[in-house]
Amino acid sequence: MTTESLLPKVTSWRTPLLVIVAGCIIAMIGFGIRSVFGLFLEPMTTAHGWSRETFAIAMAIQNLLWGIGVPIAGALADRYGPMRVLSVGAVIYGLGVWGMAVTDSSMGLHLFGGLLTGLGIAFTAFSLALAAMAKVVGPERRTLVLGLGTAAGSLGQVIFSPLGQQFIANYGWQSALMILAATALLIIPLSLCLPNNQTHTGEAACDQTLNEALREAMGHRGFVLLTVGFFVCGFHVAFITVHFPSYVKDLGLAPEVGAYALSIIGLFNIAGSFLSGAAGTRWSKKSGLAFIYFTRAIVITALLLAPKTPMTIYLFAAAMGILWLSTVPLTSGIVAQVFGVRYMATLFGIVFFSHQIGSFLGVWLGGRLYDTTGTYDAIWWAGVILGLVAAFIHLPINEHPLPRLAVESR
């Protein structure tokens, strides 16, 4: 199947191919920058004399504001288009990361690294790009395109993880943050390539209001279960992103091992996200999600029981990478499949808010329990239990499209 065969013909200069490419690059930059903050935990806490909990609280606030901001950003993008939202978000994102470099107080870290950066990430979230990409292809190819966009975000992690470590090693952590802040501003010109209208391929125009869409979703048991289950994804991903480099260093391994592990996670997630998207076009999305969460629990257990060598770390990173964001195309795909794409950015933003509550707890508890016990073991085992719970939560979800979608498509 060629790329061209995925794309309907349009007359606008914002062709589906251009929208997909721009959306992928936006996801790559936004997620890539955000994924390397764990590399700054050790040098920043050492330089300022902060505890790990101090840094973890900032990252927890960041994840929480990210979650709070995404539904708001999604609603604004659904109404006014993604261009303005992404441009404002890029400025806030850059300001927040710049502030992390210049502040010397824990309050400043929580303000810039937590509040501002969290809002910046929310208003440049890859979910906004995914929603724009989903609207320019037909329903039969949406999950595949969502997987492609998610894989692009992982490519950002692959690129930025070793780059971030090199920036820190060669220029110092403050200059490294300055470079990342400037990079965030590249999202502004890329946002111009995304469509600002509300037309979408494969569905008739919908006169449903946002309030009606929200009431419809909140009354759907599958939407509620999907939202609860996505909490676990956030718990796993945020804890590992922020604390894994320090966990690896605590094992007595070289700092580069942790940075390479994050890069490996991103590398393998490219395949995992794309394969997840492709599988979602043929098989049950909810069954795929149950399998992913169950397998995560197995992989984390294997890490805790295996000898702690660089090869163990790299194998864990590869396995977790396959499972990393492979939840996103399936989760967002269920939202689009059941409710349509008119308010996809808003509805997925609500599901994603649950993800970020999990992220907040994963990051904060990781720092809190480490400072209290001197080890990350408790938070790892909590991740195992939550993975098993999430696997069972997804099984009862009804993923069939609502009857109104069949009526609208006639």
N, C-alpha and C positions, 0 to 999 in steps of 0.2 A: 504493500500500500504506500503510495507516494504522499508527500506532504500536500501536494496540490489537490489530491483526491479527497482530502479531509475538509476542504474549504469551499463554501458556496461562492458563486460569482457575485460581485457587487460592483457598483460604479463609483463609490466614494474612494478618495485617495487613502482613507483608513481601511485598507483591505483586511480581511480576516488574517492573512499571513502577517501583515505588519502589526496588527493588534496582538497576535499571539507572541511574536518575537519581542515586542516592547513589553508586554506583560511578563514574559519570562525574565527579561533583564531586570525589571523592577523587582520581581520576587527575589532574584539572585542578589541584588545589592541590599535590599532591605533586610532579608533574612541572613545574608552573609555577615553583615556588620554585627547584627544582634547576637549571632552565634558564637562570637569570639570573646565576649565579655568575661568569660571564665578565666581566660589567660591573664587578665589583669588583677585577679583576686590576690595572688601572692605578692606581686611587686607593689601594688597600691597599699595593701595592709601593712607591709613591711616599711614602706616609705613614710607612712603617716602614723604608724603605731596603732592601727585599728585592729579589732578582733575580726575573726572571720564572720561573726554574726553581724557586725556593722556593715560589711560589704554585702552579706546575704540579704539583709533587710532592704538595702537599696535595690538589689535585683528583684526581690520579692515585690516591692512597691512598683517597680517597672513592669513586672508581669501582670500585676493587678490592674494598673492603669491601662496597660495594653488591652486587657480583657474588657474593662469598662468602656474604653474608647472605641473598640471595633464595632459594636452595634450602632453607636452614634455615627461613626464614619461611614458605615454601611448604609444607614438610612439617608445620610446626606448624599452619598454617591448614587443611591437608587433614585433620588429626587432630582439632583442637579448634575449628575455625571461624575466620574472619578477624577477628572483632570484637576479641578480646583482643590479637592480634598487631598490628593496626593502631593500637590505643590505645597500647600500649607504644611502638610505633615513632614515633608522633606526639610523645610526650614526649622521646624520644631525639633526634629530628629537631630539635625546638625548642631543646633544650639545646645541640646542636652548633652551630646557626646563631647562637645567643646568644653562645656562646663565641668564635666568629669575630670578633664585634664587640668583645669586651673584652680579648682576648689581645694582647700586644705582642711576642711572641716567635715565631720560626719553629716551635719545638717545640710551642707552644700552638696555632698554626695547624694543624699536622699532626695534633694530637690532636683538636681541636674540628672544624675544617673537613674533616679527612680521616677519622679513625677514627669519631667519634661521628656526624657528619652522614652518612657513608657507611652506617653501620648503621641510622640513622633512615630514610634513603631506602629501604634494603632492606626494612625492616619496615613501610613504608607504600607499597611498590612498586605501580605500577598493575597489575602482573601478578596481585596478590592480588585486586584489584577485578575484573579481567577474568575470573579463574577463577570468582568468585562470580556474575558476570553470565552466563557461559557455562552454568552449571548450571541456570538458570531458563528457558532456551529450548530448543527442540528442535534436533537436529543440523543440520537443513537451514537454520537461521537463525543458527547460532553464529558463523560467520565474519563475517556482517553486524554482529552485536552486538559482536564483538571489534573490528571496524573503528570502530564508534561510540565505544567506550570509548577506543580509541587516539586518535581525533579529539578527544575531550574533553581528553586530556592535552595535545594540541597547542593547544587553545584556552587552556589555562593558560599556555603559552608566549606566545601572542598577547597575553594580558592582562597577564602579569607582566613581560614585557620592557620595554614603555614605562613601566609603573608603577615598576619597579625603577630605571630611569634617572631618573624624576621624583623618586623618594624620595631618591636620591643627590644630585641637583641641589638639591633644596629643603631637605633635612634633614641631609645628610652621609651618608657610607657607613656609619658606625656605627649611626646611628638607622635607616637603611634595613634593615640586618640585623636589628635588634630587631623591626621591624614584620613582617618575614618569619618570624621565629621565632614570634611570637604567632599568625600566620596558620596555621602548621603545626598548631597545637593544635585547629583547627576539624575536623580529621580525626576526632577522638575521638567527638563526637556523631554524625557521619555514619556511623561504623562500626557503630553500633547498628542501622542499617537493613539490614545485610547478614545473610543467614541463617547460623546457626551449626550447622545440621544437614548431613548428608552426602547428602541426597536430590538427584537430578538428573533433569531432564526428558529423556525420549527414550531412556533406557538402563535396563536392568534392574539391580537391586542387584548389586554386585560384591563377591565375597569374597576378591579378590586382596589380598595383603599389600603393604606398601610395598617390602619387600625383593624380592619377586617382580616388582613393577612396574619397579624399578630394573634388575634383571637382564634383564628382557625388553627394556627400552629400550636398554641398553648393547650387547645382542647384535643390534640392528637397525641395519643399515648406514645407512639413511636418517636415523636419529636422530643418528648420529655425524657424517654429512655436514652435517646441519642445524646441529649444534652448532659445527662448524668454520666454516661459512659465516657464522654470526651474529657471529663475531669481527670480521669486516670492517665490519659495520654499526656496532659499537661504536667501532671505530677512527675511522671517518668522523665520526659524530655527536658524540662527546666532544671530538675535536680542534676541530671547528668551533664547538661551544657555548662552549668555554673561550677559545679563541685568536682567533676571528674578529673580535670587536670591536677587539682590539689590532692585528690584521692590517690592518683597515680604517683605523685611526688611523695606522699606520705608512705607509700609502699617501698620507698628507697630507689625508685626508678628515675631516670633522667627526665627533666621537664619536657624535652622534645617528644617523649613517648606520649604524654598527654595531648600535646598539640597534634601529633600525627594521628592519634586515636580519633580526635574530633574530625580531622580531615577524612579519615577512613569512614567514619559514620556518614559523613556527607556524601562521599563517593559511592558507597553502597546504597545509600538512600536514593540516589539517582535511578538506579535499577529498580529498587523496591517501589518507589513512587510510580514509576512508569508502568511496571508490571501490575501493580495494584490497580491503576487506572484501566489498563487493558483488560484485566480479569473482571473488573466491575462492569464492563460492557457485555460480558457473556454469562457471568454467574451472579449469585446472590451477594449483594454488598454487605448485608448484615452478617452473613456467615463468614465472609472474609474478615470483617472486623473482629468477630469472636475468635477466629483463628489467630489473628495478629496479637491480640491481648494475651491469649493463653500462651503463645510462643514466647512473648516477652517475659512472662513469669518464669518459664523454663530457662531462658538465656541468663537472666539475672541470678537465678539459683546456681547455675553452672559457674558463673563468675565467682560467687562467694565460696564455692567448694573447691575450685581449681587452684593449683599452685599459681602464685602471683609473679608471673614472668612477663617480659615484653610481648612474647607471642600470645600469652593468654589475653592480655589487654587488646592486642590487635584483632584476635579472633572474636572477642566480645564486641569490639567496635564494628567489625564487619557484619556480625549477626544482628546486632541492634540497629545497624544502619539499614538493613533490609526492611526492618520493622519500624523505622523511625517516624517518618511522616507518611508512610503508606496508609495510615488511617485517614489522611486528609482527603484524597480523591474519593474514597468510599463514603466518608461522612458527608462531605459537601455534595457528593453525587446523590445520596439518599435525599438530602434537602431539595435539590433541584428536581429529582425524579418524582417526589411525592407532591411538592408544592409549586413546581414551576420555577422559572428564573426571574420573574418580574421583581420580586423582593428577595432574591437569593442572598445579596450582600448583607441585608438586615438580618434575615433568619439565620444564616450561617454565623453572623456576628454574635447572635445570642448564644448559639451552641458553643462558639469559641470563647465566650465569657466564662463558661463553666471550665473550659480547658485552662484558662488563665487563673481561675481560683485554685485549681490543682497545681498550677505552676507556682503561685504564691506560696502555697503550703510546702511544696517540694523544696523550693529554694530556701525559705526561711527555716523550716524544720531541719534541713540539712546543716545549716550553720549553727542553729541552736543546739541540736543534739551533739554535734561535733564539739562545740565549746564545753558542753556539759559532761560528755562521756569520753571525749578524745578519739572517737571512732565514728565512721559512717554506717556501721553494720545495721543499726536499728532502722534507718531510713531505707536501706536496700531491702530488708525483709518486708517492710511495709509496702514497698513497690511490688514485691512478689504477690502478696495477698490481694492488693488492689487489682493487679493484672488478672487474677483468677475471677474476681468479682465482676470486672468489666466484661470478661468473655461471656459470662452467663447473662448479663444485663442486655446484651444486644440481640440475643436469640428471639425474644418475643416481638421484635419490631415489625410492624407491617410496612413494607417498602413499596407497596403498589401505589401508583398515581391516584390522586383524588379524582372522583367522578367529574368535577367541574373542568379538569384539563381535557378530558375526552370531548366534553361539550364544546369547549372553546376552539378545539382544533378542527371541528367540522366545517 
